[in-house]
Amino acid sequence: MSADPKEKLLLDAEWEDAVMDLQDSEKTYFVSTQNTDILCIKVLRYLKTHRVRDKLFWERKGDEFHTMVVSLGVPPSTEEQVERVLQDDPFWSATLKLFGVVLPKNE
């Protein structure tokens, strides 16, 4: 069953907003908006092409998550930038929603 197109557009807008916020915050580390954009797209591509089996992955933990960080940390991105981007809650949440993964909120 496919998602409602309007809902998909909202998710895409949420993801784009998160990416724009990341672009602004990464400027403090002298990272270009283009490099941040490339990294965010690489995250999407990784999640589309790799099967994730470990539930810890979605919590940004575990071997599978670390493998992704290392594989994405190639020029023009660094492992440190990958960590910063993936630890950004709005970006991670919006990215997971694009793949239909919703984590329970910690209270």
N, C-alpha and C positions, 0 to 999 in steps of 0.2 A: 504494500500500500504506500503510495507516494505522499509526501508531506504537502500541505497546503502551500501553493506558490507564494501567497502573501506572507506566510510564516517564514518561508525560506528567505524571502527578501529581507525580512526583519533580522533574521540570523546573520545574513550576509552583511547587513548594515552594522550590526553589533560587532562583528568581526573586523570590519573596516575601521570602525571607531577605535577599537582596541589597538589596531595596527598604527593608526595615526597618533594615538597617545604614546605608543612605544617609540615611534619615530622622534617625537618631541623629547622624551626622556633619554633616549640614546644619544642625543646631541651633546649631553653633558659629558659623555665618554668619547666625544669626537668621532662618533660613528655616523656616517652619512645616512640620510633617509632612504637612499636607494639600497644600501647594504642591509638596513633593517627590513625593508620591504622584501628583499631577496630571501632573507632568513625566514621571515614569516611564511612565505610561499613554500620554502623548503620544508618547513614543519608540516604544512598541509600535505605536500607531496609524500613525505615520509609516512604519515598516517594513512594515506590512501594506498600505499604500496606495500606496507608491512603489516603482517598479522600480529596483533598484540594479544598475548595469552595471559599475562600476569596482571592481576587486578591492581597490584601496587603501582603499575605503570601510570594509571590514571590519577594516582595520588602523587605523581612525580617522584617515585621511589623505585628501587629494585634494579636488577641487571638489565632488563629490557630498556628501561628509561635511560640508564647510563649509556647503553649502546647507542641510543638515538642521539644523546648529547655529543658523544664522541664523533659519530658519523656526520653530524651537522656542523661541527666545529672545524671546518676546513675553510681556507681563504675564499671569499673575503671575510668570513665570519671567524671569530675565535671561540674557543670553548667557554670563555668567561661571558662573552656576549650571548651565546646560546643559553647558558644558565640563567642570565638576567631575564632574557625574553621568556623562557619557559617558566620562570618563577613569578612572572607577572600574572596575578590572579585574573584580571579581566580578559587578558588575551587567552590564557589557558582555558578558561570557562567558555568563552565564545568559540574557540577552536573545537573543544569537545562537543559543544552543542551542534556544530556543523556535522559531526559524525554520530549524532544521536546519543551521546553519552552525557548523562547529567549526574553529577556527584551529589550526594546528600550534603546539606549544609552542616558544618560543625557548630554546635551551640555551646 
